[in-house]
């Protein structure tokens, strides 16, 4: 299963607004998320760097990395696949199909129903005949 991230090739850019709990701004920073496979290696590198100065932080970050690693090993929910072309639904397919999209000429969303899954491209082909 492959999950396509539309930002994968963007490099470093402003994706988050981070502030301290007291509301004061934070200078330039880098956010790690538990689902990112590179985040665990980054945490371990930080532990190696800070362990001599702040043992408690090193222990906490090691535990965090262990939790993230356990979470990443859990089986993920199978992504829906289009029953026509078998393409997996991605982050680019955020919108669900709504018949008003046809009436108003809006781009079609992903159709999910008891009769299967249909991607926007296949739905457009089906409606056009």
DSSP file (Angstrom, degrees, kcal/mol; ACC not computed):
  #  RESIDUE AA STRUCTURE BP1 BP2  ACC     N-H-->O    O-->H-N    N-H-->O    O-->H-N    TCO  KAPPA ALPHA  PHI   PSI    X-CA   Y-CA   Z-CA
    1    1 A X              0   0    0      0, 0.0     2,-0.5     0, 0.0    77,-0.0   0.000 360.0 360.0 360.0 129.9    0.0    0.0    0.0
    2    2 A X        -     0   0    0     77,-0.0     2,-0.6     2,-0.0    86,-0.1  -0.958 360.0-158.4-117.2 129.6    1.4    3.4   -1.0
    3    3 A X        -     0   0    0     -2,-0.5     2,-0.6    87,-0.1    87,-0.1  -0.937  15.2-145.1-105.9 123.1    0.2    6.7    0.4
    4    4 A X        -     0   0    0     -2,-0.6    87,-0.9     2,-0.0     2,-0.6  -0.781   6.9-157.8 -92.7 120.9    1.0    9.6   -1.8
    5    5 A X    >   -     0   0    0     -2,-0.6     3,-2.0     1,-0.1     4,-0.2  -0.875   8.7-151.2 -96.8 118.2    1.8   12.8    0.0
    6    6 A X  T 3  S+     0   0    0     -2,-0.6     3,-0.3     1,-0.3    -1,-0.1   0.717  98.0  51.0 -62.6 -18.8    1.2   15.8   -2.3
    7    7 A X  T >  S+     0   0    0      1,-0.2     3,-1.9     2,-0.1     4,-0.4   0.357  77.2 108.7 -96.4   5.4    3.9   17.7   -0.4
    8    8 A X  T <  S+     0   0    0     -3,-2.0     3,-0.4     1,-0.3    -1,-0.2   0.828  84.7  36.1 -54.5 -39.6    6.5   14.9   -0.7
    9    9 A X  T 3  S+     0   0    0     -3,-0.3    -1,-0.3    -4,-0.2    -2,-0.1   0.236  92.5  92.3-101.3  14.1    8.7   16.8   -3.2
   10   10 A X  S <  S-     0   0    0     -3,-1.9    -1,-0.2     1,-0.2    -2,-0.1   0.712  72.7-153.2 -81.5 -20.4    8.3   20.3   -1.9
   11   11 A X        -     0   0    0     -4,-0.4     2,-0.4    -3,-0.4    -1,-0.2  -0.485  53.8 -10.2  78.5-156.3   11.3   20.4    0.5
   12   12 A X  S    S+     0   0    0     -2,-0.1     2,-0.3     2,-0.0     0, 0.0  -0.660  79.4 142.2 -83.7 128.2   11.3   22.6    3.5
   13   13 A X        -     0   0    0     -2,-0.4     2,-1.0     0, 0.0     3,-0.2  -0.962  60.4 -75.9-156.1 166.7    8.4   25.1    3.7
   14   14 A X        +     0   0    0     -2,-0.3     3,-0.1     1,-0.2    -2,-0.0  -0.578  60.7 146.6 -73.8 101.6    6.1   26.7    6.3
   15   15 A X        +     0   0    0     -2,-1.0     2,-0.3     1,-0.1    -1,-0.2   0.652  59.3  41.2-108.1 -23.5    3.6   23.9    7.0
   16   16 A X        -     0   0    0     -3,-0.2     2,-0.6     2,-0.0    -1,-0.1  -0.903  63.1-141.4-128.4 152.8    2.8   24.6   10.7
   17   17 A X        -     0   0    0     -2,-0.3     2,-0.4    -3,-0.1    -3,-0.0  -0.973  30.1-171.2-110.9 115.9    2.3   27.6   13.0
   18   18 A X        +     0   0    0     -2,-0.6     8,-1.0     8,-0.2     2,-0.3  -0.899  10.8 166.2-114.2 134.8    4.0   26.8   16.3
   19   19 A X  B     -A   25   0A   0     -2,-0.4     6,-0.2     6,-0.2     5,-0.1  -0.966  37.3-101.0-140.7 159.6    3.7   28.9   19.4
   20   20 A X    >   -     0   0    0      4,-2.9     3,-2.3    -2,-0.3     6,-0.1  -0.315  40.8-104.4 -72.7 162.4    4.6   28.3   23.1
   21   21 A X  T 3  S+     0   0    0      1,-0.3    -1,-0.1     2,-0.1    -2,-0.0   0.785 123.1  58.9 -59.5 -26.9    1.8   27.5   25.6
   22   22 A X  T 3  S-     0   0    0      2,-0.1    -1,-0.3     1,-0.0     3,-0.1   0.405 121.6-108.6 -83.9   4.7    1.9   31.0   26.9
   23   23 A X  S <  S+     0   0    0     -3,-2.3    -2,-0.1     1,-0.3     2,-0.1   0.339  74.3 136.8  89.5  -7.1    1.1   32.3   23.3
   24   24 A X        -     0   0    0      1,-0.1    -4,-2.9    -5,-0.1    -1,-0.3  -0.458  59.1-104.1 -74.2 146.9    4.5   33.7   22.6
   25   25 A X  B     -A   19   0A   0     -6,-0.2     2,-0.4    -2,-0.1    -6,-0.2  -0.252  26.3-136.5 -69.4 157.8    5.9   32.9   19.1
   26   26 A X        -     0   0    0     -8,-1.0    -8,-0.2     1,-0.1     3,-0.1  -0.902  18.4-124.8-111.1 142.1    8.6   30.4   18.5
   27   27 A X        -     0   0    0     -2,-0.4    -1,-0.1     1,-0.2    -9,-0.1   0.082  64.6 -34.9 -68.9-168.2   11.5   31.0   16.1
   28   28 A X  S    S+     0   0    0      1,-0.0     2,-0.3     2,-0.0    -1,-0.2  -0.250  78.3 163.4 -53.6 133.2   12.3   28.8   13.2
   29   29 A X        -     0   0    0     -3,-0.1     2,-0.4     2,-0.0   -11,-0.0  -0.913  34.8-129.8-147.5 172.3   11.6   25.2   14.1
   30   30 A X        -     0   0    0     -2,-0.3     2,-0.4     2,-0.0    -2,-0.0  -0.996  20.4-144.8-132.7 125.3   11.0   21.8   12.6
   31   31 A X        -     0   0    0     -2,-0.4     2,-0.4   -15,-0.0    -2,-0.0  -0.758   7.9-159.2 -96.2 133.1    8.0   19.6   13.4
   32   32 A X        -     0   0    0     -2,-0.4     2,-0.4     7,-0.0    -2,-0.0  -0.904   6.6-157.7-106.6 138.9    8.3   15.8   13.6
   33   33 A X    >   -     0   0    0     -2,-0.4     3,-1.6     1,-0.1     6,-0.3  -0.924  23.3-124.4-118.0 145.8    5.1   13.6   13.3
   34   34 A X  T 3  S+     0   0    0     -2,-0.4    38,-0.1     1,-0.3     6,-0.1   0.765 108.0  55.8 -59.2 -29.9    4.8   10.1   14.6
   35   35 A X  T 3  S+     0   0    0      4,-0.1     2,-0.5    36,-0.1    -1,-0.3   0.648  82.0 101.1 -80.8 -13.5    3.8    8.6   11.3
   36   36 A X    X>  -     0   0    0     -3,-1.6     3,-1.3     1,-0.2     4,-0.6  -0.597  66.3-148.5 -74.8 120.6    6.9    9.9    9.5
   37   37 A X  T 34 S+     0   0    0     -2,-0.5     4,-0.5     1,-0.3     3,-0.2   0.739  97.3  53.8 -63.7 -21.2    9.4    7.0    9.1
   38   38 A X  T 3> S+     0   0    0      1,-0.2     4,-1.8     2,-0.1    -1,-0.3   0.642  90.0  77.5 -85.2 -15.3   12.3    9.5    9.3
   39   39 A X  H <> S+     0   0    0     -3,-1.3     4,-2.5    -6,-0.3    -1,-0.2   0.854  89.1  55.3 -64.5 -36.1   11.1   11.0   12.6
   40   40 A X  H  X S+     0   0    0     -4,-0.6     4,-2.4    -3,-0.2    -1,-0.2   0.929 108.4  47.3 -64.6 -45.3   12.3    8.0   14.7
   41   41 A X  H  > S+     0   0    0     -4,-0.5     4,-2.1     1,-0.2    -1,-0.2   0.879 111.5  52.5 -62.7 -37.3   15.9    8.3   13.4
   42   42 A X  H  X S+     0   0    0     -4,-1.8     4,-2.2     2,-0.2    -2,-0.2   0.909 109.0  49.4 -65.1 -41.8   15.7   12.1   14.0
   43   43 A X  H  X S+     0   0    0     -4,-2.5     4,-2.6     2,-0.2    -2,-0.2   0.927 110.7  49.9 -62.2 -44.6   14.6   11.5   17.7
   44   44 A X  H  X S+     0   0    0     -4,-2.4     4,-2.2     1,-0.2    -1,-0.2   0.888 109.9  51.2 -62.6 -38.3   17.5    9.0   18.2
   45   45 A X  H  X S+     0   0    0     -4,-2.1     4,-1.5     2,-0.2    -1,-0.2   0.907 110.5  48.7 -64.2 -40.7   20.0   11.5   16.8
   46   46 A X  H  X S+     0   0    0     -4,-2.2     4,-2.5     2,-0.2     5,-0.2   0.896 108.7  53.7 -66.2 -40.0   18.7   14.1   19.1
   47   47 A X  H  X S+     0   0    0     -4,-2.6     4,-2.0     1,-0.2    -2,-0.2   0.928 107.9  50.8 -58.5 -45.2   18.9   11.7   22.1
   48   48 A X  H  < S+     0   0    0     -4,-2.2     4,-0.3     1,-0.2    -1,-0.2   0.842 113.7  45.5 -61.3 -33.2   22.6   11.0   21.1
   49   49 A X  H  < S+     0   0    0     -4,-1.5    -2,-0.2    -5,-0.1    -1,-0.2   0.856 121.9  33.1 -78.5 -36.1   23.2   14.8   21.1
   50   50 A X  H >X S+     0   0    0     -4,-2.5     4,-3.1     1,-0.2     3,-1.0   0.567  88.1  95.1-100.9  -9.2   21.4   15.8   24.3
   51   51 A X  T 3< S+     0   0    0     -4,-2.0    -1,-0.2     1,-0.3    -3,-0.1   0.829  85.6  51.1 -56.6 -36.7   22.0   12.7   26.6
   52   52 A X  T 34 S+     0   0    0     -4,-0.3    -1,-0.3    -3,-0.2     3,-0.2   0.809 120.4  33.6 -70.8 -29.4   25.1   14.2   28.3
   53   53 A X  T <4 S+     0   0    0     -3,-1.0     2,-0.3     1,-0.2    -2,-0.2   0.794 132.2  22.1 -95.4 -33.3   23.4   17.5   29.1
   54   54 A X     X  +     0   0    0     -4,-3.1     4,-2.2     1,-0.1    -1,-0.2  -0.690  59.0 173.2-142.9  82.8   19.8   16.4   29.8
   55   55 A X  H  > S+     0   0    0     -2,-0.3     4,-2.3     1,-0.2     5,-0.2   0.864  81.4  55.6 -61.7 -38.4   19.4   12.8   30.7
   56   56 A X  H  > S+     0   0    0      1,-0.2     4,-2.4     2,-0.2    -1,-0.2   0.911 109.1  47.1 -62.7 -42.5   15.7   13.1   31.5
   57   57 A X  H  > S+     0   0    0      2,-0.2     4,-2.9     1,-0.2     5,-0.2   0.911 110.6  52.7 -64.3 -42.1   14.9   14.5   28.1
   58   58 A X  H  X S+     0   0    0     -4,-2.2     4,-2.0     1,-0.2    -2,-0.2   0.903 110.7  47.3 -60.5 -41.5   17.0   11.8   26.4
   59   59 A X  H  X S+     0   0    0     -4,-2.3     4,-2.2     2,-0.2    -2,-0.2   0.931 113.1  48.4 -65.5 -45.7   15.0    9.1   28.3
   60   60 A X  H  X S+     0   0    0     -4,-2.4     4,-2.2     1,-0.2    -2,-0.2   0.911 112.6  47.8 -62.3 -42.8   11.6   10.8   27.4
   61   61 A X  H  X S+     0   0    0     -4,-2.9     4,-2.7     2,-0.2    -1,-0.2   0.858 109.4  53.6 -68.1 -34.3   12.6   11.1   23.7
   62   62 A X  H  X S+     0   0    0     -4,-2.0     4,-2.2    -5,-0.2    -1,-0.2   0.920 110.1  47.6 -64.3 -43.0   13.8    7.4   23.7
   63   63 A X  H  X S+     0   0    0     -4,-2.2     4,-2.3     2,-0.2    -2,-0.2   0.898 111.4  51.2 -63.6 -40.0   10.4    6.4   25.0
   64   64 A X  H  X S+     0   0    0     -4,-2.2     4,-2.7     2,-0.2     5,-0.2   0.935 109.3  49.8 -62.1 -46.2    8.6    8.5   22.5
   65   65 A X  H  X S+     0   0    0     -4,-2.7     4,-2.5     1,-0.2    -2,-0.2   0.893 109.9  51.7 -60.2 -40.0   10.7    7.0   19.6
   66   66 A X  H  X S+     0   0    0     -4,-2.2     4,-2.3     2,-0.2    -1,-0.2   0.913 110.5  48.1 -63.0 -43.1    9.8    3.5   20.9
   67   67 A X  H  X S+     0   0    0     -4,-2.3     4,-2.5     2,-0.2    -2,-0.2   0.926 112.7  48.4 -62.5 -44.5    6.0    4.4   21.0
   68   68 A X  H  X S+     0   0    0     -4,-2.7     4,-2.6     1,-0.2    -2,-0.2   0.894 110.5  51.2 -64.0 -40.0    6.2    5.8   17.4
   69   69 A X  H  X S+     0   0    0     -4,-2.5     4,-1.3    -5,-0.2    -1,-0.2   0.914 110.6  48.8 -64.7 -41.7    8.1    2.8   16.2
   70   70 A X  H  X S+     0   0    0     -4,-2.3     4,-0.7     1,-0.2     3,-0.3   0.923 112.3  49.0 -61.5 -44.3    5.4    0.5   17.7
   71   71 A X  H >< S+     0   0    0     -4,-2.5     3,-0.9     1,-0.2    -2,-0.2   0.898 108.2  53.1 -63.3 -41.3    2.7    2.6   16.1
   72   72 A X  H 3< S+     0   0    0     -4,-2.6    -1,-0.2     1,-0.2    -2,-0.2   0.774 105.2  55.8 -67.1 -24.9    4.4    2.5   12.7
   73   73 A X  H 3< S+     0   0    0     -4,-1.3    -1,-0.2    -3,-0.3    -2,-0.2   0.665  85.0 102.4 -81.5 -16.3    4.6   -1.3   12.8
   74   74 A X  S << S-     0   0    0     -3,-0.9     2,-0.1    -4,-0.7    -3,-0.0  -0.389  87.2 -99.1 -66.6 143.2    0.8   -1.7   13.3
   75   75 A X        -     0   0    0      1,-0.1     2,-0.2    -2,-0.1    -1,-0.1  -0.387  39.6-134.4 -62.5 137.9   -1.1   -2.7   10.3
   76   76 A X        -     0   0    0      1,-0.1     2,-0.2    -4,-0.1    -1,-0.1  -0.552  26.9 -92.1 -89.9 157.7   -2.8    0.3    8.6
   77   77 A X        -     0   0    0     -2,-0.2     2,-0.2     1,-0.1    -1,-0.1  -0.495  50.0-105.2 -66.4 135.8   -6.4    0.3    7.4
   78   78 A X        -     0   0    0     -2,-0.2     2,-0.1     1,-0.1    -1,-0.1  -0.449  36.0-122.5 -64.8 130.2   -6.5   -0.7    3.7
   79   79 A X        -     0   0    0     -2,-0.2    -1,-0.1     1,-0.1    11,-0.1  -0.467  31.1-100.2 -72.9 145.1   -7.1    2.3    1.5
   80   80 A X        -     0   0    0     -2,-0.1     9,-2.7     8,-0.1     2,-0.4  -0.360  37.7-152.0 -62.6 144.7  -10.2    2.2   -0.8
   81   81 A X  B     -B   88   0B   0      7,-0.2    36,-0.4    -3,-0.1     7,-0.2  -0.947  22.4-106.7-120.6 143.0   -9.5    1.3   -4.4
   82   82 A X     >  -     0   0    0      5,-2.7     4,-1.6    -2,-0.4    36,-0.2  -0.483  22.4-144.0 -64.5 129.5  -11.4    2.3   -7.4
   83   83 A X  T  4 S+     0   0    0     34,-3.6    -1,-0.2    -2,-0.2    35,-0.1   0.648  96.4  46.0 -73.0 -13.3  -13.4   -0.7   -8.6
   84   84 A X  T  4 S+     0   0    0     33,-0.4    -1,-0.2     3,-0.1    34,-0.1   0.909 132.5  10.3 -91.9 -54.2  -12.9    0.4  -12.3
   85   85 A X  T  4 S-     0   0    0      2,-0.1    -2,-0.2    34,-0.0    33,-0.1   0.528  91.2-128.8-106.2  -7.4   -9.2    1.3  -12.5
   86   86 A X     <  +     0   0    0     -4,-1.6     2,-0.2     1,-0.2    -3,-0.1   0.646  51.8 154.5  68.4  18.6   -8.0   -0.1   -9.1
   87   87 A X        -     0   0    0     -6,-0.1    -5,-2.7     1,-0.1    -1,-0.2  -0.572  44.4-119.5 -74.1 138.8   -6.2    3.1   -8.2
   88   88 A X  B     -B   81   0B   0     -2,-0.2    -7,-0.2    -7,-0.2     2,-0.2  -0.519  28.0-106.2 -76.8 146.7   -5.9    3.7   -4.5
   89   89 A X        -     0   0    0     -9,-2.7     2,-0.2    -2,-0.2    -1,-0.1  -0.541  45.3-170.2 -69.4 136.2   -7.5    6.7   -2.9
   90   90 A X    >   -     0   0    0     -2,-0.2     3,-1.6   -87,-0.1   -85,-0.1  -0.600  42.0 -89.6-120.0-179.5   -4.9    9.3   -2.0
   91   91 A X  G >  S+     0   0    0    -87,-0.9     3,-0.5     1,-0.3   -86,-0.1   0.757 123.9  64.8 -63.2 -24.2   -4.7   12.6    0.0
   92   92 A X  G 3  S+     0   0    0      1,-0.2     3,-0.3   -88,-0.2    -1,-0.3   0.663  91.4  66.1 -71.9 -14.8   -5.5   14.3   -3.3
   93   93 A X  G <   +     0   0    0     -3,-1.6    -1,-0.2     1,-0.2    17,-0.2  -0.268  62.2 134.0 -98.7  45.3   -8.9   12.6   -3.2
   94   94 A X    <   +     0   0    0     -3,-0.5     2,-0.3    -2,-0.3    -1,-0.2   0.811  49.6  77.7 -68.0 -31.1  -10.1   14.4   -0.1
   95   95 A X  S    S-     0   0    0     -3,-0.3    15,-2.9    13,-0.1     2,-0.2  -0.626  73.0-138.5 -88.9 137.7  -13.6   15.3   -1.4
   96   96 A X  B     -c  110   0C   0     -2,-0.3    15,-0.2    13,-0.3    13,-0.2  -0.561  33.4 -92.6 -85.7 154.7  -16.4   12.8   -1.6
   97   97 A X        +     0   0    0     13,-2.8     2,-0.3    -2,-0.2    15,-0.1  -0.408  43.4 179.1 -66.3 140.9  -18.7   12.6   -4.5
   98   98 A X    >>  -     0   0    0     -2,-0.1     3,-2.5    11,-0.1     4,-0.5  -0.975  33.6-131.9-142.3 129.2  -21.9   14.6   -4.3
   99   99 A X  H >> S+     0   0    0     -2,-0.3     4,-1.6     1,-0.3     3,-0.9   0.771 105.2  69.0 -54.4 -26.3  -24.5   14.7   -7.2
  100  100 A X  H 3> S+     0   0    0      1,-0.2     4,-2.7     2,-0.2     6,-0.3   0.782  87.3  66.7 -63.2 -24.6  -24.6   18.5   -6.9
  101  101 A X  H <>>S+     0   0    0     -3,-2.5     5,-1.3     1,-0.2     4,-0.7   0.882 102.4  46.6 -61.9 -36.5  -21.1   18.5   -8.3
  102  102 A X  H <<5S+     0   0    0     -3,-0.9     3,-0.5    -4,-0.5    -2,-0.2   0.936 113.8  46.9 -69.1 -47.2  -22.5   17.2  -11.6
  103  103 A X  H  <5S+     0   0    0     -4,-1.6    -2,-0.2     1,-0.2    -1,-0.2   0.888 118.8  39.9 -63.4 -41.3  -25.3   19.7  -11.7
  104  104 A X  H  <5S-     0   0    0     -4,-2.7    -1,-0.2    -5,-0.1    -2,-0.2   0.488 109.5-117.6 -91.1  -3.1  -23.1   22.7  -10.9
  105  105 A X  T  <5 +     0   0    0     -4,-0.7    -3,-0.2    -3,-0.5    -4,-0.1   0.660  62.1 149.1  78.1  15.1  -20.1   21.6  -13.0
  106  106 A X      < -     0   0    0     -5,-1.3    -1,-0.2    -6,-0.3    -2,-0.0  -0.396  59.6 -84.4 -76.1 158.5  -17.7   21.2  -10.1
  107  107 A X        -     0   0    0      1,-0.1     2,-0.2    -2,-0.1    -1,-0.1  -0.366  53.7-110.5 -59.2 142.8  -15.0   18.6  -10.2
  108  108 A X        -     0   0    0     12,-0.1   -11,-0.1    -3,-0.1    12,-0.1  -0.485  28.1-142.8 -79.6 146.6  -16.2   15.3   -9.0
  109  109 A X        -     0   0    0    -13,-0.2     2,-0.3    -2,-0.2   -13,-0.3  -0.333  37.7 -69.3 -95.0-177.2  -15.2   13.7   -5.7
  110  110 A X  B     -c   96   0C   0    -15,-2.9   -13,-2.8   -17,-0.2     2,-0.5  -0.596  47.4-138.3 -77.0 129.6  -14.5   10.1   -4.8
  111  111 A X  E     +D  118   0D   0      7,-2.7     7,-2.3    -2,-0.3     2,-0.4  -0.790  23.0 178.2 -92.8 128.9  -17.6    7.9   -4.8
  112  112 A X  E     +D  117   0D   0     -2,-0.5     2,-0.3     5,-0.2     5,-0.2  -0.992  19.4 137.9-128.4 122.8  -17.9    5.4   -1.9
  113  113 A X  E >   -D  116   0D   0      3,-2.2     3,-1.9    -2,-0.4    -2,-0.0  -0.919  67.6 -87.7-152.0 177.0  -21.0    3.2   -1.7
  114  114 A X  T 3  S+     0   0    0     -2,-0.3     3,-0.1     1,-0.3    -1,-0.0   0.754 124.7  57.3 -61.4 -23.5  -22.3   -0.3   -1.0
  115  115 A X  T 3  S-     0   0    0      1,-0.3    -1,-0.3     0, 0.0     2,-0.2   0.354 121.3 -87.3 -92.2   6.3  -21.7   -1.0   -4.7
  116  116 A X  E <   -D  113   0D   0     -3,-1.9    -3,-2.2     2,-0.0     2,-0.4  -0.748  47.2 -59.8 127.7-171.4  -18.0   -0.1   -4.6
  117  117 A X  E     -D  112   0D   0    -36,-0.4   -34,-3.6    -2,-0.2     2,-0.4  -0.916  38.5-172.5-116.2 140.0  -15.5    2.7   -4.9
  118  118 A X  E     -D  111   0D   0     -7,-2.3    -7,-2.7    -2,-0.4   -36,-0.1  -0.983  17.9-135.4-138.0 126.2  -15.1    4.9   -7.9
  119  119 A X     >  -     0   0    0     -2,-0.4     4,-2.5    -9,-0.2     5,-0.2  -0.311  31.4-106.6 -72.6 161.3  -12.3    7.5   -8.4
  120  120 A X  H  > S+     0   0    0      1,-0.2     4,-2.2     2,-0.2     5,-0.2   0.857 118.6  53.4 -58.7 -36.6  -13.2   10.9   -9.8
  121  121 A X  H  > S+     0   0    0      2,-0.2     4,-1.9     1,-0.2    -1,-0.2   0.934 112.5  42.3 -65.7 -45.9  -11.6   10.2  -13.2
  122  122 A X  H  > S+     0   0    0      2,-0.2     4,-2.5     1,-0.2    -2,-0.2   0.870 112.6  54.4 -69.2 -35.9  -13.6    6.9  -13.7
  123  123 A X  H  X S+     0   0    0     -4,-2.5     4,-2.3     2,-0.2    -2,-0.2   0.909 108.0  50.2 -63.1 -41.3  -16.8    8.6  -12.4
  124  124 A X  H  X S+     0   0    0     -4,-2.2     4,-1.9    -5,-0.2    -2,-0.2   0.918 111.1  48.6 -61.9 -43.9  -16.4   11.4  -15.0
  125  125 A X  H  X S+     0   0    0     -4,-1.9     4,-1.0     1,-0.2    -2,-0.2   0.912 111.5  50.0 -62.9 -42.2  -15.9    8.8  -17.8
  126  126 A X  H  < S+     0   0    0     -4,-2.5     3,-0.3     1,-0.2    -2,-0.2   0.902 112.0  47.0 -63.6 -41.9  -19.0    6.9  -16.6
  127  127 A X  H  < S+     0   0    0     -4,-2.3    -1,-0.2     1,-0.2    -2,-0.2   0.825 111.2  50.8 -71.6 -30.9  -21.2   10.0  -16.5
  128  128 A X  H  <        0   0    0     -4,-1.9    -1,-0.2    -5,-0.2    -2,-0.2   0.650 360.0 360.0 -80.8 -15.3  -20.0   11.2  -20.0
  129  129 A X     <        0   0    0     -4,-1.0    -3,-0.2    -3,-0.3    -4,-0.1   0.460 360.0 360.0  83.7 360.0  -20.8    7.8  -21.4
